[in-house]
């Protein structure tokens, strides 16, 4: 089973080079991958459901498949709610044909997963009359669709279900934090933020956590909060941990003592403020899916990426040291906090007449065409060097190679170029793409 999830700052890791090398070279994926596909079901694994005849809780279910080289249509999602008998009742959407406690729901076009994915079957579930807290039930799913290499796809059987538990307690909900576009670095923005209790019981205190990216600062400060800075191997951020002893009754809302204000630094570019809320005292929130919101702030700014090579010389048999240098000339920083992808790849073509005898760990050997090089890390004709997923407004990083001179070729040149991880994506923040290319020159002709 491959669940679909969304979370703040999805990953911070590296590892973009292995996949990106194939993309950069414009090569097709291996035949085995191109000829395979799999259908999947996206559904919540477990949910808490309020007791009593309250508002219905949404259960969002959908289909997707892996391989975008295939068109997949006529998805048929079978939803079996018989496991909810005496626990909860289901209200079915219009694209489901219902027979008793089972329905077959149609999905005309089945997409591949991506940032714009949304579930296609929206169920509503509410507690059954007389059902008490602690009662449990489940919904199970199966699916088929037309398409794929054999003309028909089927989701793995007995692999997808939603477990529901009837509960009574607070349900804290964050509201507000509308996105900001076209912001000017150096300005302050006010963001509306409220916490509401949509549960059946009071929340006797709660915590509020706020994480701001490097280009944002907390202009408003609260006595209930402690403020820290994080960084190290990860992108620098600011964190506020707040504790409020306010009792929030069902139906009540809470606003901060003063409006939440965030300040944009001069290096701000694509920024985020992630906010989460939780009840205290070991109380479980009925629906933690609405305990998180993100304020996205897009600043009008640029980040000038540049690269340069070096000039080296020597006799046959000598080893020389060549440097490739990446520089962000700012004024903005860049961080791929959602994807964790490298901000750029430094693509180095080895000059004629030399052999690489030492390469940085962050540089992956490639064939001349950009494919996987199978003869070890050294001696490759091309290297892809991976930058981190974030760079500050003044980051400089140098990749140093040892080159053994096998043949003296006057003015032998190897290109050094900045590439995005995804071919064709470019660097939309870069105002001067002309400095994204440089050269390593071996045995240059002396200038008269």
N, C-alpha and C positions, 0 to 999 in steps of 0.2 A: 504493500500500500504506500502511496506517495501522497501525503496530505499537503494541502495548500495552506500556507500560513503567511501572515504579514506581521512584522514586528519592527520596532524602531531600530534604526542603525543595524540593518540585517546582519552584516558580517564585516569584519575588519581585516580579513586575511589577504594573503597574496595568492599567487597561483594563476594569474591571468595569462602568463606567457605560453603555457602549454597549449591552451585552446587558441590563443590569439595568433600564434605562428601560422596555423593553417589558414585562419581568416585573412591574414595579411598577404599570404602568398596567392590567395584567390583559388585555392585548391578545393576540390570537392571532398566531402566527407567519405570515409571508407564505405565500400559497397554494402557491408553488413549493416552499418548504421543507416544508410540511405534506404535500405530495403526493409527496415523494421519499423513498427509503430505499436503503440499500446494505448488502450483506452483506460481512463481513470475517472474516479468519482471524487468530487470535492464535497465533504460534509463535515460538520463539527463532530469531534470525537465524543465529547460529553458536554452536558448542559445541566445547570440548575434551573428549575422551573418553580415559580411562586405558587404556593398553595392558595386556594380560594378562587373566586370567580373574577380575578383581575384581568388585566390586559393580556392579550395573547403574546407569546414570545416567538420571534421569527426563527425559523430553521432554514438556512440558505444552503441549497444543494445544487451541484452542477456537474457537468461533464467536461472533460478536456482530453486531448491526446498529445503525444510526444513530438511527432515528426511533421513539420510544416510542408514537407514535399508532397504530402498526401492531403486531399480534400476529404473531410469526413462529415457525413450528413446523416439525417434520419436517426438521430440518437433517441433511444428508448430507455428511460430510467424507470425501473420498477421499484416502488417504495412500499415496503411492508410495515404497516403500523400496528399489526396484531399484538405486538409485544407491549403496547401501551394500554391494553384493556384494563379498565378500572383505575388507571393512573392519569391519563391525559387524553384529550380529544384533539383531532387534527382538522383544520380548515384547509381545503385543497385549492390550489390555484387553477386558473382556467385552462392551462395546458396539460392537465392531468385527467385521465379517464378513470373514474373510481368504481371499484367493485368491492363492496364490503369495506374491509380495513386495508385493502391493497389498491394501489393506483399505478397506472403506466403513464408516465409523463413524457411528452415529446420535446426534443431539442432539435430544431430544424438543421442548424449548422453547429458542429462541435469544434470549438477553437483549440489552438494550442495555448498553453499557459503563458502568461505575460503580464506586464503591468496594468493592462486595460481589461484583464479578465474579470468577469462578474458571473456569479451563479445564475442559472437559468430557471430554477424551480424554487419558488419561495413559499414554503409551508408556514402555517401559523399553528402553534400548539398552546393549549391552555389546560390547566389542571382540571381533572374530572370532578364532578360534584361529589363531595364527601371524601375525596382522597386526602390523606393526611401526610404531613411532613415525614420524609424518610422513605416513602413509597418510590419504587424504581421501575422503569420500563425502558424499552429500546425500540428504535426504528432501524430496519435493515434495508440494504440497497443492492441492486444488481443492474447491469446496463449492457446494452449492445449498440452498435452503430454501423453504418455502411461506409466502407472505405478501407484504407490500409493496403498492404501488399497482397492480401488474399481476398480482398473485397468485403470482409466483415471483421469487425473488432469486437472484443468482449472484455469487460473489466474483470479482474481476478475475482473469482467467486468467494463468498463467505469472508470477505476482507473489509467490508465497509459497513459501519453502523454508528448510530448516535445513541449514547446512553443518557437517559434523563432521570434526574432525581428531584423529587418534590422537596422544596426547602422553604423556610420562612426566615427572613432576615433583611438587612439593609441592601439596597442596590444603589451604590453611588455612581453617578453619571457626570462626566465632564462635558461642558458645553462652551461654545465660543471658539476663539483662536482661528478666526477667518484668515486665509492666506493674504500676504502683502506682496504686491508686485510693483516694480518700478521704484523701489526704495532708494534713497540717496545715502551713501556711506557718510557717517558722521552725524546722522539724525537719530532721533528717538521716536519710537512708535508705541502707542498704547494698545494693548490687546485685551478684549473682553474675555473674562474667564469666570465661570460659575461651577459650583459643585451642587448637584441636586440628589436627593434621596428618593428614588422611585420604588423602593422596597416597601415591605409591610411592617418593618420594625425600625426603631431609631438606630442611627449610627452614633455610638457614644465616643466620639472623637475619631479623627482620621489623619492620615499623613498625606502630604502632597510633595511629590518629587518633580524637579524641573531640571532638565539638562539642556544647556545652550551650546551651540557649535561655536567654533573659534571666532567667528566674526560677529557674535552677539554678546552683549553684556547685560547684567541685571542692573537697570537704572533705578528701579524701585527695590527697596530692601525692607524686610519684615523681621520683627523681633522673634517671631516663631520659627525662623529659618536659620540654618547654618549653611555657610557657603564655602565651597572647596573648588580647587582646580585639579584637573586630571590631565594626563599626557603620557609621557614615556614612549612606549612603542606604538601608542595609539594617537590619533589626532587630539590636540589639546581641546578641552571643553571646560565649561563652568557648570557646577552642580549645586543646586539648592535643595536641602532636605528640610521640610517644614512639618511641624506637628501642631495640630489644632485640637484643643480639648472641647470644642463646641459639640453639643448634642444636636444632631440633625434629625429631626422628626420626619416620618414619612410625608412626602409632598413638599418639604421645605427645601430652600436653596440657600447657598452661602456664597458670598463674594469676598474677595481679599480685602483687608483693611484699607488699602488704597489701590487704585488701578495698577495692573501689571504693565510696567514699561520696560521695553528692551532697547538697548542702544546699539546702533550699527557702528562697528569700527571702520576705519579707513580701508581696511583690507577685506571688508565683507563682500561676499559674492552670492553664493547659494547657501542660505542659512536655514537652520531649523531649531525650534524650541520644542522639546518633547516633554510632556507633562503626564504624570500618572497619579492616581489617587487610590488609597486603600483604607478600609476601616481598621481600627486598632483593637487590641485586646484579644487577638486570635479569632476574631469574627470573620467568617467567610462571606465575601460579597457574592450576591446571587448571580450576577452576570459580570464577569471581569472583562468582557469584550468591549464594554463602554467606559472602562476606567482609564483609557489612554487617548490623548489627542496630541496632534502635532501642528505647531504653527510654522508654516513655510514662509520664508522671507527671501524674495529674489531682489538683490541689489543691482543697480545699474553700475557695473564695474567691469574691469578687464583683468586678465592675468596673461602677461606676455611670456610664453614659453620660448626658450631659445636653446640651441645646442651648438657646440663647436668641437672640432677634432683637434689634431695636433700634427706637428711636423717633426719627423725623426730621421736619423740617418746612421748608416753603419756599413761595415764590410761583410762579405759573405761569411757565414758562420757565427756572426755576432748576434746577440739578443738585445733588442731595444725596447724601451717602454713607451707605449702609446696611450694617450688619455682621451676619453670621450667625456665631455662635461655638459650636464644638463643644468640650466638655470631658469628659475622663475623670476622674471624681472618685475612682477607685480603689475599694478599695486594690489591686486586681489590674491587671496589664497585660493586653493582648489582642494576639495575633498569629496571623494565618491563614497559618502557615508552609507548610502542605501545598498549599493551593489558590492562595495569593497574592491572594485576593479582598480587596477593601476591607473594613475592619472595619465600616464604616457609610457610608451615603449621606445627605447633607444635602439634603432635598427642599424647595425654595423656590418658593412660588407668589407671583408678582409682584402687589403690591397694585393696586387699581383706580386709574386716573388717572395712572399713571407709566409710563415706558419705560426699560428697561435700556440704558444707553449704554456701560457697561463691565462686563465680567464676568470673574471669575478664570479662569485657564486650566484649572483642575481642575473647572470647572462646565460641564456640557453642556446646551445649550438643548433644551427640550422643548415640545410642544404642551400645551394645558391637560389633555388626557387622558393625557399621558405618552408620546406617540409621538414619532417623530423630527421635529424642526423643520427645515424645508428652506429657510428664508429668511435664513440666516446666523446668526452667534453672538449678535447683539444684537437686542433687541426681542422676545424670546420671552416667552410668558406664564408659563413655568415653567422651573426649572433644577435639575439634579441635580448636586450637588457631591460629588466622590469623596474620601473619606479614604484614607490609606495602608493597606497590608495589616497594619500594626501600629501600636499606640499604647502609650506608657508609662503608668504609673499616674497621672501628673500632666499628660498631654498636653493642651494648649489650642491649637486652630487656628481662625483667623478667616478667613472669606471676605468680601471687601469688594466691594460693587456700587455703581456710580454710577447713580442714578435721576433721569431728567429729569421734572419735574412738568409734565404736559400740562394737567391739570385739577385744581383743588383739590377733593378729596373729603374732607371731615372724617372723621377716624378710619378712613381706608382701611387695611385690614389684609390682609397676606399671610402664610399659614402657613409656618412653618419646622419640619420634622419629620425625625426620624431614621428611616431605613429600612434593613433588611438588604438585601444584594445579592439574595438569593433570597427571593421573596415568601412570607410565612408562616413563615419560619424564626425570626423574632424575635431577641431578644438574651437567650439563656438565662442569661448571666452578670450581667444587669442587675437589681438588686433594686428599682429605683425607675423603672418605665417612665413614670410620670406626668410626669417632667421631660424626656421625649424630644420635646416639642412646645413651640414658642415662636411669636412673632409679630414681623413687621416692620410697624410702624404709621407711616403717613405723615399728617402734620398732625393729631396727636392733640388732642382737646379739652383745654384747660388745666384742671388740677385746681383747683377753687375753694379 
